[in-house]
Amino acid sequence: MSHPSPLPDHPDVRVRVEVQYLAAHSQPGRHAFSYVITIENHSDQTWQLLTRHWKIVDAGGRETLVDGDGVVGNQPHLAPGAVYVYDSFVTVQDTPAVMQGHYGLQDAWGAAGRAIISPFVLDVPGQRVLN
């Protein structure tokens, strides 16, 4: 599947992520994590979040791409100064894993852009690797 030319980044739509390991829902070869996403619109215009794109790479080099409409069934509008928060979860086979991506945005005039989700680590707390 070919991708169109990259959308312009909108640094005024900022994304923060908080991750938690879900020990009770994990087992060897299937590590579960919940994450809370906070999207803040620091721009002077309203943006609608239309799509999501995630890239997840685990410690074994397995890469998973996730593309879809909106987030948790919604395509929220973010007015200037608005904050949108949602939570979701992910599982990976080997830790640590790195997750990153972007949200596809559109303004009221139909101009497209994206909000970058900086890479963050999915790791088991207290897990140490001995060399």
C-alpha positions in Angstrom: 0.0 0.0 0.0 1.5 3.3 -1.0 1.2 6.3 1.2 0.6 9.8 -0.1 3.2 12.5 0.5 3.6 13.2 4.2 1.2 15.6 5.8 2.5 18.7 7.5 3.2 18.3 11.2 1.3 20.5 13.6 3.5 21.0 16.6 0.7 23.1 18.3 -1.4 19.9 18.6 0.6 18.1 21.3 0.4 14.5 22.4 1.5 13.1 25.8 1.5 9.4 26.8 1.4 7.7 30.2 2.1 3.9 30.2 1.4 1.3 32.8 2.4 -2.4 32.7 -0.6 -4.7 33.4 1.1 -7.6 35.2 -2.3 -9.4 36.0 -3.0 -9.5 32.2 0.5 -10.5 31.1 2.4 -13.8 30.7 5.6 -14.8 29.1 5.4 -13.9 25.4 2.4 -11.7 25.9 3.0 -8.5 27.8 0.1 -6.1 28.3 0.3 -2.4 28.8 -2.4 0.3 29.2 -1.7 3.8 28.1 -3.4 7.1 28.6 -3.2 9.7 25.7 -3.6 13.4 26.3 -4.1 15.5 23.1 -3.8 19.3 23.6 -4.7 21.9 21.0 -2.4 24.9 21.5 -3.2 26.3 18.1 -5.7 29.1 17.2 -8.0 26.8 15.1 -10.2 23.8 15.6 -8.8 20.4 14.4 -10.6 17.1 14.0 -8.7 13.9 14.7 -9.7 11.6 11.8 -7.1 8.8 11.8 -4.4 7.1 13.8 -1.2 5.4 12.8 0.9 3.4 15.2 4.2 1.6 14.7 5.2 -0.9 17.4 8.6 -2.7 17.4 9.3 -5.2 20.1 12.7 -6.4 21.5 12.6 -9.3 19.0 12.4 -6.9 16.1 8.7 -7.7 15.3 7.0 -4.7 13.8 3.3 -4.0 14.0 1.6 -1.2 12.1 -1.9 -0.1 13.2 -3.9 2.3 11.0 -7.5 3.2 11.6 -10.2 5.8 11.9 -10.2 8.0 15.0 -9.5 6.8 18.5 -11.6 4.5 20.6 -14.5 4.9 18.2 -14.4 8.7 18.2 -13.2 11.4 15.8 -13.0 14.3 18.3 -13.0 17.9 17.4 -10.4 19.9 19.4 -11.2 23.6 19.6 -8.4 26.0 20.5 -7.3 25.3 24.0 -9.2 21.9 24.1 -7.8 18.8 25.7 -8.9 15.3 24.8 -8.0 12.3 26.9 -8.5 8.6 26.2 -7.1 5.3 27.3 -6.3 2.1 25.4 -4.1 -1.0 25.7 -1.5 -2.9 23.6 0.2 -6.3 23.9 3.7 -7.1 22.8 5.6 -10.4 22.6 9.1 -9.3 23.8 10.0 -6.3 26.0 11.2 -3.6 25.8 9.2 -2.4 22.9 8.9 1.0 21.3 5.6 2.6 20.2 5.2 5.7 18.1 3.0 7.2 15.5 0.8 10.1 14.5 -2.8 11.3 14.3 -4.3 12.5 11.0 -6.0 15.9 11.5 -8.2 18.1 9.5 -9.2 21.7 10.1 -12.6 23.4 9.4 -11.4 24.3 5.8 -10.4 20.8 5.0 -6.6 21.3 5.3 -4.9 18.1 6.5 -2.1 17.8 9.0 -0.8 15.4 11.6 0.0 15.4 15.3 3.2 13.4 16.1 3.2 10.8 18.9 6.9 10.7 20.0 8.4 7.2 20.7 7.7 5.8 24.1 8.9 2.6 25.7 6.8 -0.4 26.8 8.8 -2.3 29.4 8.3 -4.5 32.4 9.1 -2.6 35.7 12.2 -3.9 37.5 13.2 -6.1 34.6 17.0 -6.1 34.2 19.1 -7.5 31.4 22.4 -9.0 32.4 25.2 -9.0 29.8 
